[in-house]
Amino acid sequence: MNWKKSIHSEVNNIFVSDKTPNLNDNISIKICFLETDDILKVVLRAIINGEETHIPMEYDYTENKLSYYKANLNINQDKINYYFIIKHKEYGYLYYNRKNVYSYIPTEDNDFVIIANYDNPEWVPSSVFYQIFPDRFNNGNPLTDVETGEYEFDGKKTTKMDWKNIPLEYKDGHCLDFFNGDLKGIEDKISHFKELGINAIYINPIFESKTHHRYDCTDYFNVAKHLGGDEALISLVEKLHENNIKIMVDVSINHTGNNHKWFLKALSDKDSIERTYYYFDENNNYRAWYGLHTLPQLNYNSEGLKDIIYRDEDSLVKHYLRQPFNIDGWRFDVGCHTGRADKDQLSNKVWKNVRKEIKKVKKDAYIIGEHWEDNISYLLGDEWDGAMNYFATGIPLRMFSKMVHRRLWQYEGKLGISEPCTGKELDKMITQHYSRIPNQLAFLQFNLIDSHDIFRYHHHEEVFDFDLYKGIISTMFLLPGTPSIYYGDEIGLKGHPYSDEGARYPMEWDKNKWDLNYYELYNKLSKLKTSEDAMHYGNYKTIYADEDTFIYARYNNKTYIISILTNNKDKTIYIPTNIIGLNNKTGADLFNGDEKIVENGILRLDLSKTRNTVLIFK
């Protein structure tokens, strides 16, 4: 066992006396490692007023054979980054940051970071989200249905679908095939949420629009009448809150629909303020998101637009956070595109201001943005709280399952199968993300495998294996942040992997048609996530990775929760759990209750008997 692997620290309640300090607060910071007589010196190396500052650390105590050292730090600036220096008799000087242990001075990219006065949505790390595509979830009020031929949009007419129908592909339905799920339908299923174990929902756009996905907003200040209107949202939020369930609403402030009243005014009156909200050239041509003429892009050079979207007291982002709506957060569609138009690269500036205005109204509002790639510029503490974490969950975990990266299979026109990434590669893909963002934001990542924008994992029949799927979902649930269940995944909802419409089938409410293996998986993981402190702000550490296996732990010195993900069926491995302070304990498998024993800091696993699962030691 390599002693260096036991070195650990985080910005959480275990290692920092106040994980969200205010400016000028005095806090203590700790580091731990396996007890040894070989330590000569431990130093906290921080950047104070631009200068490297060394603060000696003193021995504090030993617990579970891990020795803790402590130093005091004054939070004299808005953001302080630091790492640790250890002088060891055998290894010499070691430098430990959030990514690794080095024998040389590392760059500061992976430093620990403490942000002063961070408006932390404290409720998020203990939450399990349930994503709902409203039109496809449940019809609670048929009186608000969209009827066949009710209106025409972009030369096509609406179609009212039967709940048992299969969604029309775009070439046939043009996103005008309505199953007529609504907000009353969501409210009617609160009992389902509680039984499943979730305590937050994320709903796709709900404002007036023409299509069933509602990303083509025509009026930000009115909930779609076909979803039940403003009163239905007010009622839904009240009922959710009565049942201790939070709600986050999806919106795009990157573009509107081309039937939005602002856009229609801009087209008809070149001197109107609404004209400044969009990009027009001298020939009356306008810029549209992805070149889609139905989605004209918003121009954040416009002072009027900034007022109505986020600066005014009754601006869009504030309007729904306040009573009578009282939502708990925003998910911003295509967040990485917002404010970007060739020479105009205003995105980060826009989001800094959006955050500032939102937090004026509700300090614990949760703010996330859509971004599929490396999203570090948005996750430094002054823009989003989290991102749709495809980058460190959905993409790498699918790659471990032989799935080709989304962009590649789209280019090739087929799903494809590739060699799975190794456990070591998976560890690196996850760690590279979490080690770069401030630790305070790591616990706010929005982790997901499926969504309305990508085929459901279980629909890729060429590679699907339920045992591996169990490991994939368990890994996603245990990572720092909050997990998201896409509606229907908990029952193995039908569909296909060849288009977005295949991931948007209407929810099946006949329980006789549910696959209860899925339900048991999500039910047990949801209850574990919401109830165990170790799953909220607990430590995260990879404790084993090889060519086909990835194992990590969430723990808080009292409870140790271990995720096992493997493509191997027949080997025995020995996991050094002493590096996390787990020495001699008896635990159990979350799913089947089988007893597991750690002896002298080693967990022996026979992968022919224990494969993809979660182990709990208390």
N, C-alpha and C positions, 0 to 999 in steps of 0.2 A: 504494500500500500504506500502510495506517495503522500507523505505528510502535507505537502503543499496543497493537495486537493481539499484539505479540511479548512483552509482559510476562508472566512466568510464574514460579510457585513452587508447590511441593507439600510435603506431609509424607511424603517418601520418601527413599531413600538418596542421591538426586541433590542434593536441596536441604537436607536435615537430616542432621547428622552421626550422629544416632541417632534413628530414627523411632519407637522405643518406649523412651524414657528412663525412668529411675527418678527418684523425688523427690530433689531436691538435686543432680542431675546438671547439669553444664555442657555445653551443646551449641552448635553453630553453625547458623545459618539463612541460606539464600541466596535471592536473587532474580536473574532474568536478563532481558535485553531486548536487542534489536539494538544493536550497538555504535554509539555516537554521541558527538559532542563537546558535546552539548546538555544533559548531566546536570549539575545544580548541587548536588544533594543527594539522598541516599537514606536513609530512616529506617525502622526497624522500630518500629511503634507497637503496644505490648502493654498489656494490662490486668494490672497487678501490684498485689495487695492492694487491688483495687477502684479503682485510680487509673490514668489514662492515663500511660504511660511511653514516652518517645521514646529509642530506642537508635540512635545513628548507625551507618550501614553503610559499610564501606570497600570500594573496588574490590579484587577478588580475582584474576580472570584473564578472558581471552577465549578462547572455543572455538567453532568453527563460526560465527564472526561474531556470537556472542552474548556479551555482557559480564555477568559474574557479580559481585554484591556480597554481602558477608558481614557478619554481626554475631553476637556471642556472647550467649547467654541462659542464665541460671540457672533451672532448673525448681524454683522455690521453693514451688509450690503444686500441688494435684492436677490442675488444668486451667488452661491458659493460652491465651487467644485473642489473635490479633494480625492486623493487616494492614500494608500498606506505604504509605509516602508518598514520592513522587518529585517533586522540583522540577526542571522542564524549562524550558529557555530559551523555547521556543515555546508550550508548553501550560500553563505555570505549574504549580501544585500538582496532582498527580494522586494519587488514592487507589485502591489495588488490593487487592481481596479475592478470595475464591475464585470469585465470580460474575462480576465485571466490573471495568472501570476507570472511575472517576468523577472529575468535576471538582469535586465537593462531598463533604463528610464523610458517609460512608455509615453506616447502622445496623450493629450488630454481628452480625446474623443470619447473615451469610455469611463471618464471619471464619475465618481459619485457626485450628485448634484442636490443641493437643498435650495428650494425656492422660498423666499420669505413672503408671507401674506398670501399664500396660494389659496384661492377659493376652491376648496376641495369638495366635490360631491361625495360626501362620506358614505352615502347609501349604496354607491355603485359596486364596490368590491364584494358585497354580500348579496348581490342580485343575480338572478337568472332571467334573461330577457327571452321573450317569445315574440318573434316577428310575424306580423299579420299583413297580408296583401288584402285590403278590405273587400274588394269585389268578389274574392274567392273564398271567404271564410265562413260567413253565415248570414242568411237573410232573415232579419228580425222584423221587418216592416214592409210587406209587399206593396203597400200604398205608395212607396217612394221609388218603385222600380223604374228603370229605363225601359221603355217599350220598343218593340221592333219598329223601325222607321220613324221614331220620335223626332230625330233631327239628323241633319247631314253635316259631316265634317270632312273637309279636304276631298269632297266629291264622293264620299262613301256614307252609307246610312247605318244607323245602329241596328243591332240584332239582340233580341232578348233570348238568352239561353236557358235551357232547362238544367237544373242542378246536376242531373245525371249525364249531361253532355260532356264531350271532350272539348277543351278550348280550341278555337280556330287558329290555325297558323296565320301569321301576319298577312300573307298574300291573299288570304280569304277573309279574314276578320278585320284587319287594319286597326287592331286594338279598340274596336267598337263592339266587340262581342261581350255583352254584360251578363254576368251571373247574378248580379244584384245583391251581393253581400253588402252590409251596411253597419253603421255604428251601433244600432240597436241589437243587431246580430252579435256583435262583439260583447256587448253588455250582458246579453243572455247567456253567454258562455263563461262567465266569471267562475262558476263552479268548476269548469274544466281546468282553468288556470290553477285554481287552488289545489285540486286533486293531483294535478301533474307536479306541482311544487314550485312553479315559477312565481316571481314577485315583481315583475316589470314587463311591460309590453312595448314593442316598437312597431308603430303602424306606418305603412307607406302613405303617400300624400292623400290628404282628405279635402283639399280646397276645390272650389269650383273649377271645372275643366271639361274637356270634351271626351277624352279617352278613358278606358278603364284603369290605366295605371296612374293617371292624374298628375303626371310630371309636366303636363302642358297647361299650367295654371292659367285661368282666365280672371280670377279674382282672389287675391290673397286674404281678403278680409271677410270672406264668407265661406263657411264649411259647405261642401257640395250638398245641394238639396236632395240629390239621389242617395246620399249617405245619411240623410236625416237632418241636415242643417246644423246651425249653431247649437240649438237646444239639445240635439242628440249628443254632441260632443260634451257639453256641460254635464249632462246626465251621466254619460259614460265615465268621465273623470271623477265625478263625485262617488259613483258606485265603486270604481277601482280603488280610490283612496280609502273608502270605508272598509275595504277588504285588504288594506295594506299593500296595494299594488301600484307601482309608479307607471307613468306613461311618457314615452318619447315619441314625438311626431316628426315625420319626414317632410322635407320641403327642399325645393331647388330655388336658390336665389342667384343662380348662374344664368337662367333663362326663364322666360314665360312662354305661354302658348301664343300662337299668332292670332288668337281670338281674344286675348286679354284686352281690356278696355284701354290700358295704357298704349298698347301697340296700335290699336285701331285709331286712337287719337293721333299718335305719332305719324301714321300713314296719311291721315287726312289734313293735318295741320303742321307744316314744317316749322312754324314759329312757336309751337307749344312746348311746355316744359317736358312733356312726355317724350318728345322727340329726342331730348338729351339722354333719356334712359337707355337708348339703344345705339347701335352703330349703323349709321347710314352714310352712303357716299353721295356724290353730287347727282348721280343718276337714280336716286331713290332705292338703290339696292341696299340690303341690310345683311349684317353678319348673323349667321345662325349657328347654333351649337352643332358640331359635327356635320355642318352643311345641311342639316334638316330644316327645311323652310318653315316647318310648323313650330320650331323652337328658336325664336329670335333671342340672341344673347344680350344680356344686360351690360351696360357701360358704367363702370364705377368711377369714371371721371366726373359723372354727373352729381352735383351737390344735392339736387332734388331727389335723386334716386337714393343716395345715402341717407337722407332724412327719412324717407318713407320706409326703407328696409330696416334701418337699425338705429338712427340717431334720435328721431322724434320720440316723445314720451309715449305715443300710441303707435309706434312703428311696428312693423310685422313681428319682429323677433320678441318684442316686449308685450304686444297685445295678448298673445295666447299664454304667456307665463303668468299674467295677472288674472285676478277674478274677473268674470265668473268662470273662465276656462281653466286656469291653474294647472297647465301641463308642467311636467318635470324636466323636460329637456328637448333638444333639437338634434335631429340627424340631418346634415346638410348634403344633399345629393351633389354628385360631381364636384365635391369641394375643392379638389386640386385644380379644376378648370376655372373656377370662379375668379373673376378679375383678371383673366389672362386673355390677351388678344394681340398677338405679335409684339409690337413695341410696348404695348401696355402690359406690364407684368406687375399687377397690383394685388395679387392674391394674398400674400402674407400681410400686407398693410390692411386690406379689407378685414381679414379674420382677426387681427389684433383689435380692431375697432369693434367688430361684432361681439367679440368676447367681453370687452370692457362694458358695452352697453347691456348685454344679457346679465352679467354679474351684478350690475347696479340694481336690477330688479329682483333677482333670485340667485344668491351666492352659491347655492348647492345645485343649480341647474346643470345638467349634464350636456356637454357639447361635443358631438363627434362629427367627423366629415368622411365622405367617401374618398378613398384613395387606395389603389390596388398595388402600388409600388412602394419603394422606400419613402416614408413620409416624415422624415426627421425634421424638416423645416417647419412643420405645423405642430410638432409635439415637443416644444421647448418650454412650455409652461405659460405662454402668453397668447395662445391661439386656441386650439382644440384641447379638450381634456383627453380625448382618445380618437382613434381612427377605426374604420371598418378594417379589422386586422387580418385581411387576406394575406398580407406580406409575411407574417410570422406564424399564421395558423393554417388558414385554408389552403394556400398554395403549397407550402412544404409538406403538410400532412397528406395532401392528395398525391404529391410526388412520391412519398413513401409508399403509396398504394399502387404504384405503376401508372398513375394517370399523367398524361402529358400536360404541361403548363397551358393554361387557358388560351393565351395569345397564340401559342404554337398550333394547337389543334384548330383554332379558328382560321388561321392562315392556310392550314392544310386541308380544311374542309371535312375533317373527320376527327373522331374522338382520339383514336390512337392509344397505344400502350407503349410504355417505355420501361427500361430497367428501373426498379425502385431506387431512390436515393438510400444511402446507408444510414444507420443510426447515428454515426458520427457526423455525417453531413446534415442530417435533420437537426442535431444539437447545434451545429454552427449556424444554420439558417434562423433558428429561433433566437439563439444568444446574440447574434449580430444586431438584431432589432432591439431586444430588451436592454442590452448593455449600453446603447447609445442614447436612449431617451431618459430624462430624469426619472429616478426611481419613484417619485410621487405619482408620475403619470403611468408607470408600468402597471400599477394596480387599477388603472382606469381603461385599459385597452378593451376594445369591443371584439371579442374573439368569436369566430364563426367558421363553419365548414360550408353551409348552404345558405342561399338567399334567393331573392327573386331574379338576380342577375346572372346566375350560373346554374347549370344542371345539378339536380340533387345527387349527392354521392351514391346513394343506393340505386340510382337508375343506370349506372355504368355497369351493366351486367357482365361484361367481359372480365372485369377485375374484382367485382364485389364478392366479399367474403364476410359473413356477419361477425365472426370472431375478430377479424382485423378491424372491422368497422367499430366494434365495441372499444377496441384500443384507441382508435382514432378519436372517437367522440370523448372518451375519458381523458385523453391527453389534452384536448381542447378545453374541456371543463376545468381541469386543474391548473392550467396556466394562469399567471397573474392577470387580473382583469375580470371582466364579466362575460360569461358565455351566452350565446344566442341560439335559440332553437327556432328554426324556420317552420312555420305552421305545417302540420302534417308529417313532419319527420318523426314525430313521436308515435305514429301509427303505421309507418311505412307507406305513406300515400303514393298512389300510382302516378305515373307520368312517363316521360321519356327524356333522354339527354341531348336531343338534337336541336333544340331551340329554347329560347326563354319561355315560350308558351308551355313547353313540356314540364317546366318547374312551377307552373301556376295553375295546376288542376284545382277544381273546387274541393274544399275539405270534405272528407268522408265522415258523416256523423252516425252511421250505422255501426255500432260497436262490434257487431258480429263479423264485420269485414276488416277490423283492425288486426294488425300483427302485434300481438302483445309482447313479443320479444323486444320490439322497439320501445314500447311504452314502459316496460320494466327498466330498461336501460336509462331512459331519460328521467324517469320518476326517481330512481335511486340516486342518480348523479345530481339532480336538482335539489333534492332534500339534503344531500351531503354538502353541496356548495352553500346553500343558504344557512345551514346550521353550524358549520365548523369554522371557528375563528382562524384556524390554520389555512383555510381556503380563502380568507379575506385579505389580510395583510401579512400572512405567514411568509416565511422564507421560501425561496425557490432555489433549488440546486440540482443539477444533473449529477447522478451518482453512478451511472453506468451507460456506456454507449460503445457499440462495436459495429460490425458490418451489417447486421440485420436487427439490432435491438437498441431501443432507446428507453431509459428509465430515469425518472426524476422524482423529486420529493417536494411537497409543501409541508412545512412543519413549524412549530412554535415552542419546542422543548418539552411540551406535554403531549401533543398529538402529532403523529407522523403519518402522512398520507402519501402513498407511493403509487405512481402511475407506471404501468408496464405496457410497452408497445413493442411488438416483435413480429417479424416475418418468419421466425424459426419455430420448428415444431419438435425438435428432438435433442436439444442440448441442455446441459446443466451449467448454470452460471453462479458465480459467487459475488455478491454485491457488498461492498464495504460501507455498511450503514453507520459505522463508528464515525465517519467524517461529518455526519450530521448530528452526532450525539445519541444515536439509537444503538444501544449496546446489547441489552438482554431483555427482550420483551416478547410477549405472545400477542399476535394480532390476528386479523381475519380478512378473508376476501369479501369485498363489498357485495358481490353478486351471488356467491353460493355459500358464504359463511365458513368455508374451509379454513382451518387453523393454520397460521404461519408463525414460525418461530425465528427470532433473531438471537443468535448465540455469539457472545464475545465480539459483537460488532460486525457480524457477517450474516447476511441473508442468503440462504441457499435456495435456488429456484430450479426446478426441473421443468423446462418449457414444454415437455410432452404432457404435463399435467396442469401446469399453471401458465397460461399464455397471456392474452391481452385482458388486463383486469386492473383493479385498484385494490391495494392493500392498506389496511388501517391499523395502526398501532397506538395504543393509549396507555 
